[in-house]
């Protein structure tokens, strides 16, 4: 990614944003595949899709990392909670619904 201060036109800026969006989608696809594998492992281990302590651990780490990186922690929390809910639903399609510890 180019230094934003080196970008002088909206066209250049849009190219950088589009490239970043493509990279984010690629990372999201990687996370989707990891969650699919997690569901397979959880199935074999008898674990539920939703493990509340793990959810809160992930969110806490993301909020801390966001703040350290200069990203609004509230935005990061909202985005990750939404993403986590989506991925729990993905796992529940394999595992069924149920609460964990």
Secondary structure by P-SEA (a helix, b strand, c coil): cccccccccaaaaaaaaaaaaaaaaaaaaaaaaaaaaaaaaaaaaccccccaaaaaaaaaaaaaaaaaacccaaaaaaaaaaaaaaaaaaaaaaccccccc
